[in-house]
Amino acid sequence: MFSRTKPGVECLDQVLSTRHRASAAWRRALLPAGALALAMTAAGPALADYTYTHVYKLDAAIIEVASDGENYTTVSDSSPAITGMWVVHLDADIRGRVKSWAAWPAMVTDSGPTKDFPELGKSASYPLGDRPKKVTRKYPLFIPLEAYRDYATDSCNRRASFLRNTLNKTDEYIFARDRSISVKVSTGMTWKMSGGANDNQIGLNFPINDHEIKPVTIVCLKTPVAAPPPPLPPAVLSSNLSAGTFDSVHLQGSCVLQLAGTITTTRSDMPVTFRYVDETGKESDVKTISPVPGVVKAMQHVFTHSYPLDHVVGEKNEGKIRMVGENIDFTSDWADYDVDCSAPTNDLLVALPPKATRLEAFSGAKETVNVQTLTVVGEESTSHPYLCPARMRVEGGLQGRGKGAGTVVLFVDQQQLAAEVYDVDQGETVYFGGERELSWHVGNVQGQEVHLQMVIRNMTGEVVDTIKSSQTFKCEPIIQGTLALTPPKVTIIQASAQAERVSVQNYTCPARVRVRGGIQGQGPFSGTALIAVNNQPVSETSFNVDDGQVRGFEGDQELIWNNQNVSGQTVWYRLAVLNDNKDVVDVSTASKTFKCDTVIGGKGVELPASQPTNDNATAQAGLNFNIVTPKNRVRNGQIRLTGAKPDQAFKLRFLRKSNSGGYKIVNSAQLPKQMTGGTASFNMAALDPGLWRLRVCLVKGGSAISKPKDCKKSDFEVLGKGTNSFPKAIPGAAPQPQTNSVIPNIGG
């Protein structure tokens, strides 16, 4: 019946066959958890034996079974194993012997069948001559998820069948809430003994503590109510159109309007057809945006078209025009145009295409990333934290070499990041950009290199310039036991024109712009807040914040105006937060367009008192200059004015800020007293570290004394030796161009 062994050796942990357990010579006891089983069987009137097996400790367990609205389907992988302790006891009396036994765990619900787990049981057989009178064994109870998975699912479906077939409940009712089923964990046993009767037979009274028996429950989960699908986005997400910003005249004498537009679609493989429609109802032929095969994602399409106007050369033409969808219902905003259909000038005919001037990438805020790494010894996989840049921003710039318009596209690792329309004049510089998340894993935490490319096309789609660059971003390991500081977040950044105005021919323009920004602490942090306008830092402030604390910063920048940008110049500004290592930990950028107001003089309209009269107009005309440098923190002794004529003379005064807050004139042989034209220099060694002011006054008609209205001033700071002017992580160190504007885009 059992495999024979050497005398005195138990054959433990044998799984008995069904035939052995069903034999008439075997006894069976099936007892629930917490119940003491005392069984006596007799081979004759004088023969007796005692056996029991039960669970005396049981850990709490909740088994979750998911449903699909019609059936219970799967047991959650988070459901635990059933664990505890159980005991086996056999007593063959004084004259008897235990030949063999087998015991196993089981589970049963209130209305369901018993589920035996013989594969998880214990057994033993004893050879003749080495059979014990008593056997007591304690074992850990362990029923894994895989063993009871099907039983738990069947139990829930039996409950559902009872509710459906007996109580006539609908599936909607059955699966609308969670339903609990109590589980009893028990044990089963078979044994074989021999021996005679004993008048003093005593069974082992094994102690049981009810507090050690915790509940085991099957929870038949309700079917989650599916959220309604979100509404489908429109096929065209956005459309923008600009018109009349680049004038052209055909040799045949007809005036042609140049149109530049963008359409962003939800699917790049979907064609879009549309027409141009002006305010009079005149329509163009059908224009088509071709699909991109093999790619299914949102995409911005950038394009240009020519639109002939009805007016002839030499006439003024103004109006508005927009795009109207054909196969998809959409309309763009109206684009106003005001075109002078005059004959082209020679400088337009020889205008050079724009030139790419800048392409770079820099990181924004950093976040903690847990990266799985492999330890060679023992091949143990562990997770280590790193502080990694979460996103990167790519920015590019181009400069006009004559009037020009077209499209510019930014690429990152050969994938399009952003596309925009540009329209520039001679010497004008435009900036644009986009953002992308950075992905980190064990293979690139030491550094990942991104490859950048900017492609510039003219109105006909021809590539006129391209530029490439690359940038490497790295993570910093967080040393165990060191608290990683959470940097503050930029909460607001805005710009506004100040009250001071300057005159440019028949216009009055805002003289300076003030940028204000705010941050909020996410924990204790010390660092620097830097405000930059058109890539030039205008203020740098050290700060300390605590969790939830709000700090504000501001900086001013003079605006430079000329005949080409009085209709509006777009200012690009940012607030960057730097840590003590001068690394950027958060940054926010924005842009705003500032315009000049037309002076209504010369048409019989009385001018405000602050405007120049006919008597002083000539005198005031010379004040169309601005101080570009020195300004803010200076590193060299350069003086540069814009709007100054080559033969104009200016008186210079250097003033040092005192501790009382006032300014005192400093006379030194090393400092110039006057200059002619727009550029000059001074000896930096003649200025002590601290706050300074340069006053520049226009000299009129040989007068030695300048009036306050003829002067302008610029405040700046001279740093001590070894002081770093600007942090290395702030982009845009290129010199500020004479005229700046920013083209916004969907990625920036």
C-alpha positions in Angstrom: 0.0 0.0 0.0 2.9 2.3 0.8 6.5 2.3 -0.4 8.6 0.5 2.1 11.3 2.2 4.0 14.1 1.4 6.4 12.9 0.8 10.0 12.5 3.9 12.0 12.0 6.2 9.0 8.8 8.1 8.2 7.7 8.5 4.6 6.5 12.1 5.0 4.7 14.4 2.6 3.2 11.7 0.4 0.1 12.5 -1.6 -2.2 9.5 -1.3 -4.1 8.1 -4.3 -7.9 8.3 -4.5 -8.1 4.6 -4.2 -6.3 4.6 -0.9 -8.4 7.4 0.5 -11.6 5.6 -0.6 -10.7 2.2 0.9 -12.9 0.9 3.6 -9.8 0.4 5.8 -9.3 4.2 5.8 -11.0 6.7 8.1 -11.7 10.3 7.0 -12.4 13.4 9.1 -13.3 16.8 7.5 -13.4 19.6 10.1 -13.9 23.3 9.7 -11.4 25.9 11.1 -11.7 26.3 14.9 -13.6 23.0 15.5 -11.9 20.2 17.5 -12.5 16.9 15.9 -12.4 13.9 18.1 -13.1 10.7 16.2 -13.2 7.2 17.5 -13.5 4.2 15.2 -13.5 0.5 16.4 -12.5 -2.6 14.6 -14.4 -4.5 17.4 -16.0 -3.9 20.7 -12.7 -3.6 22.5 -10.8 -1.6 19.9 -10.6 2.3 19.9 -8.5 5.0 18.4 -8.5 8.8 18.4 -7.7 11.3 15.6 -8.3 15.0 14.8 -7.0 17.6 12.4 -8.0 21.3 12.3 -6.9 24.9 11.6 -6.0 26.6 14.8 -4.7 29.9 13.3 -6.0 31.7 10.2 -5.0 35.0 8.7 -7.6 37.4 7.3 -7.9 37.4 3.5 -10.1 39.2 1.0 -10.4 37.5 -2.5 -11.7 39.8 -5.2 -13.5 38.5 -8.3 -14.1 40.8 -11.2 -17.2 40.7 -13.5 -18.2 41.8 -17.0 -21.9 42.5 -16.4 -23.0 38.9 -17.3 -20.6 36.7 -15.5 -17.8 36.7 -12.9 -14.6 36.3 -14.8 -11.3 36.6 -13.1 -9.8 36.8 -9.6 -7.7 39.9 -9.0 -4.0 39.2 -9.0 -3.8 41.3 -5.8 -5.8 38.7 -3.9 -3.6 37.1 -1.2 -2.7 33.5 -0.4 -4.7 31.9 2.4 -2.2 31.4 5.3 -2.3 30.2 8.9 -1.4 27.1 10.9 -3.0 23.6 11.2 -2.4 20.5 13.3 -2.7 16.7 12.8 -3.1 14.3 15.8 -3.5 10.5 15.8 -3.7 8.2 19.0 -3.7 4.4 18.4 -4.2 3.6 22.2 -1.8 1.6 24.2 -1.9 -1.6 22.2 -2.4 0.0 18.8 0.0 1.4 16.3 -0.3 4.1 13.6 0.4 2.5 10.2 -0.1 5.6 7.9 -2.0 8.8 7.5 -2.7 11.6 5.1 -4.1 15.2 5.7 -4.8 18.2 3.5 -6.4 21.7 3.6 -9.8 22.4 2.2 -12.2 25.3 1.8 -16.0 25.5 1.6 -18.7 28.2 1.2 -22.1 28.2 2.9 -23.9 26.9 -0.2 -21.2 25.4 -2.2 -19.2 22.2 -2.5 -16.0 21.5 -0.6 -12.8 22.2 -2.4 -10.0 19.8 -1.3 -6.3 20.6 -1.9 -4.6 17.2 -1.6 -1.6 18.5 -3.5 -1.0 20.9 -0.6 -1.3 18.2 2.1 1.0 16.1 4.3 1.3 12.3 4.7 3.4 9.6 6.3 3.6 5.8 6.5 5.6 3.8 9.0 7.3 0.4 8.4 6.6 -2.6 10.6 8.5 -2.5 13.8 8.8 1.3 13.8 5.1 2.3 14.0 4.3 5.0 16.6 1.5 5.0 19.1 0.8 8.7 18.7 1.5 11.3 16.0 1.2 15.1 16.5 2.3 17.4 13.7 1.9 21.2 13.2 2.2 22.7 9.7 2.0 26.2 8.1 -1.1 26.6 6.1 -0.5 28.0 2.6 -3.2 28.0 -0.2 -1.9 30.1 -3.1 -4.0 32.2 -5.4 -3.5 29.8 -8.3 -4.9 26.9 -6.2 -8.2 28.6 -5.3 -8.7 30.9 -8.3 -11.3 28.7 -10.2 -13.1 27.9 -7.0 -13.5 31.6 -6.1 -14.8 32.4 -9.6 -17.3 29.4 -9.5 -18.5 30.5 -6.1 -19.4 34.0 -7.4 -21.1 32.5 -10.5 -23.2 30.1 -8.3 -24.4 33.1 -6.3 -25.3 34.9 -9.5 -27.2 31.8 -10.8 -29.1 31.6 -7.5 -30.2 35.3 -7.8 -31.0 35.0 -11.5 -32.9 31.6 -11.5 -34.4 31.4 -8.0 -35.1 35.1 -7.2 -35.6 36.2 -10.8 -33.1 39.0 -10.5 -31.7 40.7 -13.6 -28.1 41.0 -14.5 -28.3 44.7 -14.0 -29.4 44.1 -10.4 -26.9 41.3 -9.8 -23.8 43.1 -11.0 -24.8 46.6 -9.6 -23.0 46.1 -6.3 -20.4 44.1 -4.5 -21.5 40.8 -2.9 -19.6 39.0 -0.2 -19.3 35.2 0.4 -17.9 33.8 3.7 -15.3 31.0 3.3 -14.6 28.3 5.9 -11.1 26.9 5.7 -11.0 23.3 6.9 -8.9 20.2 6.8 -9.4 16.5 5.8 -7.6 13.4 6.9 -7.5 9.6 6.2 -5.5 7.1 8.4 -4.9 3.4 9.1 -4.2 2.0 12.6 -4.0 -1.3 14.5 -4.3 -2.4 18.1 -6.5 -3.5 21.0 -8.8 -1.7 23.5 -7.6 0.5 26.3 -9.8 1.3 29.3 -8.1 4.7 29.9 -8.1 6.3 26.5 -7.5 10.1 26.6 -7.7 12.3 23.5 -5.4 15.3 23.2 -7.2 18.5 24.1 -5.4 20.9 21.8 -6.1 24.6 22.8 -7.9 26.8 20.2 -8.1 30.6 20.5 -11.0 32.1 18.5 -9.1 35.3 18.2 -6.5 33.5 16.1 -9.2 32.6 13.5 -9.6 35.6 11.1 -12.3 35.8 8.4 -11.7 34.8 4.8 -14.1 36.4 2.3 -14.7 36.2 -1.4 -15.9 39.6 -2.7 -17.8 39.3 -6.0 -17.1 42.8 -7.4 -19.7 44.9 -9.2 -19.2 45.7 -12.9 -17.8 49.1 -13.3 -20.0 51.5 -15.1 -18.2 52.6 -18.2 -17.8 56.3 -18.5 -19.4 57.7 -21.6 -16.9 58.1 -24.4 -15.5 61.6 -24.7 -16.9 63.6 -27.7 -14.9 63.2 -30.8 -12.6 66.2 -31.4 -13.3 68.2 -34.5 -11.4 67.0 -37.5 -9.7 70.4 -37.8 -8.5 71.6 -34.4 -7.3 75.0 -35.4 -6.8 77.2 -38.5 -4.9 80.5 -38.8 -4.4 82.8 -41.7 -2.3 85.9 -42.3 -2.6 88.1 -45.4 -1.1 91.1 -47.0 2.1 91.0 -44.9 4.2 90.5 -48.0 3.2 92.5 -51.1 4.1 91.5 -54.6 3.3 92.8 -58.1 3.4 90.6 -61.2 5.1 91.9 -64.3 1.7 91.8 -66.1 0.6 94.6 -63.7 -1.9 92.7 -61.5 -1.7 93.0 -57.7 -1.3 89.7 -55.9 -2.0 89.0 -52.2 0.3 86.6 -50.5 -1.5 84.3 -48.0 0.2 82.2 -45.3 -1.8 79.8 -43.2 -1.8 76.8 -40.8 -4.3 74.0 -40.3 -4.0 71.5 -37.5 -5.9 68.2 -38.0 -6.6 65.4 -35.6 -5.4 62.8 -38.2 -2.4 63.4 -40.5 -3.7 60.8 -43.0 -6.9 62.8 -43.6 -7.0 65.2 -46.6 -8.4 68.7 -46.1 -10.0 70.9 -48.9 -11.0 74.5 -48.5 -11.4 77.8 -50.4 -10.3 81.4 -49.7 -13.4 83.7 -49.4 -13.1 87.4 -49.0 -15.6 89.8 -47.4 -17.4 90.4 -50.8 -18.1 86.7 -51.2 -15.4 86.2 -53.9 -14.0 82.6 -53.7 -10.8 81.1 -54.8 -10.4 77.7 -56.4 -10.3 74.6 -54.1 -7.1 74.2 -52.2 -6.0 70.8 -50.9 -3.9 69.7 -48.0 -2.6 66.3 -48.9 -2.6 63.5 -46.3 0.5 62.0 -44.9 0.3 58.2 -45.6 1.3 55.7 -42.9 1.1 58.3 -40.0 -2.0 58.7 -37.8 -1.6 61.5 -35.4 -2.4 65.2 -35.0 -0.4 67.3 -37.3 0.0 71.0 -38.2 0.1 71.7 -41.9 1.8 75.0 -43.0 1.3 76.4 -46.4 1.3 79.5 -48.6 -0.8 80.6 -51.6 -1.1 83.6 -53.9 -4.5 85.3 -54.2 -4.9 87.8 -57.1 -6.7 91.1 -56.2 -9.1 92.8 -58.6 -7.4 96.2 -58.3 -4.7 97.3 -60.7 -1.2 98.5 -59.9 -1.0 101.9 -58.3 -4.2 101.6 -56.2 -4.6 101.0 -52.5 -6.4 97.8 -51.7 -7.7 96.8 -48.3 -10.2 94.2 -46.9 -10.3 90.9 -45.2 -10.2 87.2 -46.2 -10.6 83.8 -44.5 -10.5 80.0 -45.1 -13.7 78.1 -45.4 -13.6 74.2 -45.4 -15.1 72.1 -48.2 -14.9 68.5 -47.1 -14.7 69.4 -43.4 -16.8 72.1 -41.7 -14.5 74.8 -40.4 -13.7 78.5 -40.9 -10.6 80.5 -39.9 -10.6 83.9 -38.4 -10.7 86.9 -40.7 -7.3 88.1 -41.9 -7.1 91.8 -42.6 -5.0 93.1 -45.4 -3.9 96.6 -46.5 -1.9 96.3 -49.7 -0.2 99.1 -51.6 -0.3 97.8 -55.2 2.6 100.0 -56.4 5.4 99.0 -58.7 8.2 97.0 -57.0 11.3 98.8 -56.0 14.8 97.6 -56.8 15.6 96.7 -53.2 12.6 94.3 -53.2 13.8 92.6 -56.4 17.3 92.0 -54.9 16.2 91.0 -51.4 18.2 88.1 -50.0 16.4 85.2 -48.2 16.4 85.2 -44.3 19.4 83.7 -42.5 19.1 81.2 -39.6 20.9 82.8 -36.6 20.2 80.5 -33.7 19.1 76.9 -32.8 19.5 75.5 -29.3 17.7 73.4 -26.6 17.6 73.7 -22.9 15.9 71.9 -20.1 13.1 73.1 -17.8 12.0 71.8 -14.4 13.6 68.6 -13.1 11.8 65.6 -11.5 12.8 62.5 -9.6 12.9 59.4 -11.8 13.3 55.9 -10.4 15.4 53.8 -12.8 15.7 50.0 -12.7 19.4 49.0 -12.7 20.9 45.5 -12.6 23.4 44.6 -9.9 26.0 42.1 -11.4 26.5 40.2 -8.2 23.5 37.9 -7.9 21.8 39.6 -10.9 19.6 41.6 -8.5 17.4 44.3 -10.0 17.0 47.4 -7.9 15.6 50.9 -8.4 17.7 54.0 -8.0 16.4 57.6 -7.9 17.8 60.2 -10.3 17.0 63.9 -10.7 16.3 64.3 -14.5 15.0 67.1 -16.7 11.3 66.5 -17.3 11.0 68.5 -20.5 13.2 70.4 -23.0 12.5 73.5 -25.0 13.9 74.1 -28.5 14.2 77.7 -29.8 15.4 79.0 -33.1 15.8 82.4 -34.7 16.2 83.9 -38.1 17.1 87.4 -39.4 15.7 89.1 -42.5 18.0 90.3 -45.2 15.3 92.3 -47.0 11.5 91.7 -47.0 10.8 88.0 -46.9 8.1 85.5 -45.9 7.6 81.8 -45.8 7.6 78.9 -43.4 10.0 77.5 -40.8 10.0 74.0 -39.3 11.8 72.7 -36.2 12.8 69.0 -36.0 14.0 67.0 -33.0 15.6 63.6 -33.9 14.1 63.9 -37.4 10.6 64.3 -35.9 8.7 67.5 -36.5 8.3 69.6 -33.3 6.8 72.8 -34.6 6.0 74.7 -37.8 5.3 78.4 -38.2 4.9 81.2 -40.8 7.4 84.0 -40.8 7.3 87.6 -42.2 10.4 89.7 -41.8 11.9 93.0 -43.0 15.5 94.0 -43.4 17.4 93.4 -40.1 14.4 92.1 -38.3 14.9 89.0 -36.1 12.1 86.5 -35.1 12.2 83.7 -32.6 10.0 80.6 -32.2 10.1 77.3 -30.5 8.4 74.2 -29.0 8.6 71.8 -26.1 8.9 68.1 -25.8 9.0 65.6 -22.8 12.3 63.8 -22.1 12.1 60.0 -21.5 14.6 58.4 -19.1 15.7 54.8 -18.5 18.7 52.9 -17.4 20.4 53.2 -20.7 20.4 57.0 -20.9 20.5 58.5 -17.4 24.2 59.2 -17.9 23.3 61.4 -20.9 21.0 61.5 -24.0 21.8 63.5 -27.0 19.1 65.1 -29.0 19.6 66.3 -32.6 18.0 69.5 -33.7 17.3 70.9 -37.2 15.6 74.1 -38.4 14.5 74.4 -42.1 13.5 77.8 -43.6 11.4 77.9 -46.8 10.3 80.8 -48.9 6.8 81.4 -50.2 7.2 79.0 -53.0 8.3 76.2 -50.7 12.0 76.3 -51.7 14.5 75.7 -48.9 16.5 78.9 -48.4 18.5 78.0 -45.3 18.9 75.2 -42.7 20.8 74.9 -39.5 21.6 71.9 -37.3 22.8 71.5 -33.7 22.7 69.0 -30.9 22.3 69.1 -27.1 23.1 66.5 -24.4 20.9 66.3 -21.2 22.0 64.3 -18.1 20.5 63.1 -14.9 22.0 63.5 -11.4 21.9 60.5 -9.0 20.2 61.2 -5.7 22.5 60.0 -2.9 20.8 57.7 -0.4 19.9 59.6 2.7 20.1 63.0 1.0 16.8 64.8 0.8 16.1 66.0 -2.7 14.8 69.6 -2.7 11.7 70.2 -4.6 12.1 73.4 -6.7 9.4 76.1 -6.7 7.0 76.5 -9.6 6.6 79.6 -11.8 2.9 80.6 -11.3 2.6 83.8 -13.4 4.5 85.9 -15.8 3.2 89.0 -17.6 4.4 92.2 -19.3 3.0 95.7 -19.5 4.0 99.0 -21.1 5.0 101.8 -18.7 3.6 105.3 -18.9 6.7 106.9 -20.4 6.5 107.4 -24.2 8.9 108.2 -27.0 8.3 109.9 -30.4 9.1 108.3 -33.7 8.1 110.6 -36.5 4.2 110.6 -36.5 3.9 108.1 -33.7 4.2 107.9 -29.9 5.5 104.6 -28.6 5.9 103.0 -25.1 9.4 103.6 -24.0 9.9 100.6 -21.8 8.2 97.3 -20.8 8.0 95.9 -17.3 7.9 92.2 -16.7 6.4 90.8 -13.5 6.6 87.2 -12.5 5.7 85.0 -9.4 6.8 81.7 -8.0 5.3 79.4 -5.3 7.5 77.2 -3.1 7.0 73.4 -3.1 9.2 73.0 -0.1 12.3 74.8 1.4 14.5 76.1 -1.5 17.1 78.8 -2.1 18.1 80.0 -5.6 17.9 82.8 -8.1 15.0 84.2 -10.2 16.1 85.6 -13.5 13.9 87.7 -15.9 15.0 88.0 -19.5 13.4 90.1 -22.3 14.3 89.2 -25.9 17.0 86.9 -24.6 18.7 89.7 -22.5 18.6 89.3 -18.7 17.0 92.4 -17.1 16.9 91.3 -13.4 18.5 88.7 -11.2 17.3 88.2 -7.6 18.4 85.7 -5.0 15.6 84.3 -2.8 14.5 81.8 -0.2 11.1 80.2 0.0 9.2 77.6 2.1 6.4 75.3 1.2 3.5 77.3 -0.1 5.3 80.7 0.1 4.8 83.1 -2.8 7.5 85.4 -4.1 7.3 88.1 -6.8 10.0 89.6 -9.1 10.1 92.3 -11.8 12.4 93.8 -14.4 12.3 96.6 -17.0 13.5 96.8 -20.5 13.6 99.7 -23.0 11.8 99.2 -26.3 13.6 100.2 -29.5 11.4 101.7 -32.2 12.0 102.7 -35.8 10.0 103.3 -38.9 9.7 99.5 -39.6 8.2 98.4 -36.4 5.9 101.2 -35.2 2.9 99.0 -36.3 3.9 96.6 -33.6 6.8 94.6 -32.1 6.3 91.4 -30.2 8.4 91.1 -27.1 9.4 87.6 -25.8 10.1 87.3 -22.1 10.7 84.6 -19.5 11.1 84.0 -15.8 13.6 81.3 -15.0 14.3 79.7 -11.5 17.8 78.5 -10.9 19.3 76.5 -8.1 22.5 77.3 -6.3 24.5 75.5 -9.1 22.9 77.9 -11.6 20.9 75.0 -13.2 17.4 75.9 -14.5 14.8 74.0 -12.4 11.7 75.8 -13.8 11.0 78.3 -16.5 8.0 80.0 -18.1 7.9 82.0 -21.3 5.4 84.3 -22.9 5.1 87.0 -25.5 3.1 90.2 -26.0 2.8 92.7 -28.9 3.3 96.4 -28.2 2.2 99.0 -30.7 2.6 102.8 -31.3 -0.2 105.4 -31.5 -0.5 107.7 -34.4 -0.1 111.4 -33.8 -3.0 113.3 -35.5 -1.0 116.5 -36.2 -1.1 118.4 -39.4 -4.8 117.9 -40.0 -6.3 120.7 -37.9 -6.6 118.5 -34.8 -5.3 120.1 -31.6 -2.5 118.0 -30.1 -2.1 117.3 -26.4 0.1 119.6 -24.5 2.7 116.9 -24.1 3.2 116.6 -27.9 5.7 118.8 -29.7 4.4 121.9 -31.5 5.5 123.2 -34.9 8.0 125.4 -33.0 9.7 122.6 -31.1 9.2 119.7 -33.5 12.6 120.1 -34.9 14.2 120.2 -31.5 12.3 117.1 -30.3 13.1 115.1 -33.4 16.6 114.5 -32.1 15.3 112.8 -29.0 14.5 109.6 -31.0 17.4 107.8 -29.4 17.5 105.1 -26.7 20.3 103.8 -24.5 20.9 100.2 -25.3 24.1 99.7 -23.2 25.2 100.0 -20.5 22.1 98.4 -18.8 21.5 95.9 -16.0 24.8 94.1 -15.2 27.7 95.1 -17.4 30.9 93.3 -18.3 32.5 95.8 -20.7 32.7 99.5 -21.1 30.5 99.9 -24.2 28.0 102.8 -24.8 25.5 102.1 -27.6 22.6 104.3 -28.6 19.9 103.6 -31.2 18.3 106.3 -33.2 21.3 108.6 -32.9 22.5 110.3 -36.0 26.3 110.1 -36.9 26.8 113.8 -36.5 24.8 114.3 -33.3 26.7 115.2 -30.1 25.8 114.0 -26.6 27.0 115.0 -23.1 27.7 112.1 -20.8 27.5 112.0 -17.0 28.4 109.0 -14.8 26.6 108.9 -11.4 27.3 106.5 -8.4 24.4 105.4 -6.2 25.0 106.3 -2.5 23.9 104.4 0.6 21.2 107.0 1.1 19.6 106.1 -2.2 20.6 109.2 -4.2 23.1 109.5 -7.1 26.3 111.5 -7.1 28.2 112.6 -10.2 31.7 111.1 -10.5 34.3 113.1 -12.4 37.3 111.1 -13.6 39.8 111.6 -16.4 39.2 108.0 -17.4 35.5 108.6 -18.1 34.3 110.4 -21.3 32.4 113.6 -20.9 30.8 113.5 -24.4 30.3 111.4 -27.5 29.3 111.8 -31.1 27.1 109.3 -33.0 25.7 106.1 -31.6 28.8 104.3 -30.1 31.5 105.1 -27.5 33.4 103.4 -24.8 34.7 104.0 -21.3 37.2 102.4 -18.9 35.5 99.8 -16.6 38.4 100.1 -14.1 37.3 103.6 -13.4 34.0 102.4 -11.9 33.9 100.7 -8.4 31.6 97.7 -8.0 28.0 98.9 -7.2 25.0 100.6 -8.8 25.6 103.3 -11.4 23.6 105.6 -13.7 24.6 106.9 -17.1 22.9 110.2 -18.2 23.0 111.0 -21.9 21.9 114.5 -23.0 21.5 115.8 -26.6 23.6 118.9 -27.3 21.5 121.4 -29.3 22.8 124.3 -31.3 26.1 124.4 -29.5 24.4 125.0 -26.2 26.7 123.9 -23.3 23.7 123.4 -20.9 21.3 120.6 -21.6 17.7 120.7 -20.4 16.2 117.7 -18.6 13.8 117.0 -21.5 16.8 116.5 -23.8 18.3 113.7 -21.6 17.8 110.0 -21.0 19.3 107.8 -18.4 20.2 104.1 -17.9 20.8 102.3 -14.6 23.4 99.5 -14.5 25.4 97.5 -12.1 29.2 96.9 -12.0 30.1 93.5 -10.5 33.1 92.8 -8.3 36.0 90.7 -9.6 35.3 87.0 -10.1 31.5 87.5 -10.1 29.7 85.6 -12.8 27.4 87.9 -14.7 24.7 85.4 -15.8 24.1 81.8 -15.1 25.3 79.4 -17.8 21.9 77.6 -18.1 20.0 80.6 -19.4 19.7 80.4 -23.2 19.9 83.3 -25.5 23.3 84.8 -24.8 23.4 86.2 -28.4 23.5 90.0 -28.7 20.1 91.7 -28.8 19.2 92.6 -32.4 18.0 96.0 -33.3 14.4 94.9 -34.0 12.8 91.9 -32.3 9.6 90.0 -32.7 8.3 86.6 -31.7 6.2 84.3 -33.7 4.0 82.2 -31.4 3.4 78.5 -32.3 1.4 75.6 -30.9 4.5 74.0 -29.4 5.9 77.1 -27.7 
